[in-house]
Amino acid sequence: MDPAESLALRQEILDEIAAMLRDELAADSWGRVLVNVVRGRDGEPLVAGIDVEEVLCDDAKIDEVFGSEKARALAPVLAKAVEALCGLDGLDLDEVGGGTFVRHAAGGFGWLPALVHAPSAALDAEREELLSRLRSKNARLEASFGFPGRGRAEVDLRGERLSFTMDSRPAAAARATLLGTFAPRSRTWGWGSAHPHAPAEVRRASAALVDAILDRRAWELSTPVFATDEATAWVLAAWVTDRAGADGVLCSREAGGLVFFLLRDFRDVR
């Protein structure tokens, strides 16, 4: 299937689901639903649970609507839709565990693979400013040092050291601390402190970055691993960079996904 056909089919599915969500599940009363889908014994997708967020009415109404016979009758349709949408995104349903339907203020619904909770208000309010500041910092590193595009960067995780070479000669160095990782296939962000394969000293250094953020209103700070998208992964990296007063971020694309390093004390060693 070519990209245009895939996009058209995706929109067709979302339009059909939107009508059902409005007619049967009081879609004007909430902002997003997280639909957990698993495989039954016969291999068919089944709805294992639904979480409703950004509720705009009394919780009792939501409980009544989603506990109704209409909701139970709609569950198989939702399961099939989630399976199809994951397939169109090239994702394995078993890896992402379901999907999220987000109601747009202007009408219609968006789709996010995996169970993506609403971002905290504290983080979402600064999203664009944080990304803008990070882009500026990374642009300064590129302009001043040619980093990373004009050379080769190597990171010593245990030693928190970055070495940058140009034409096989040392050009710059910095303190580099593991910040977090983003896995595209499962659509999950994990803070470096929760990385299962990182040495203990690496996890401690990563935890210190997040622990130093004094404003603890955001649920993302206290959640080791959670579903999100790549754009939000960059926002999270930008957030910690901003609060730490760091010089920028190195994003390394590895086989399993993206690895983010916080850069401090960036200096010329030529």
MOMO-V121050 format. One line per field, one symbol per residue. ss: DSSP state (H for helix, E for strand, C for the rest). Layout:
ss->???
This chain:
ss->CCHHHHHHHHHHHHHHHHHHHHHHCCHHHCCEEEEEEEECCCCCEEEEEEEEECCCCCHHHHHHHHCCHHHHHHHHHHHHHHHHHHHHCCCCHHHHCEEEEEECCCCCEEEEECCCCCCCHHHHCCHHHHHHHHHHHHHHHHHHHCCCCCCEEEEECCCCEEEEEECCEEEEEEEEEEEEEEECCCCEEEEHHHCCCCCHHHHHHHHHHHHCCCCCCCHHHHCCEEECCHHHHHHHHHHHHHHHCCCEEEEEEECCEEEEEEEEEEEECC
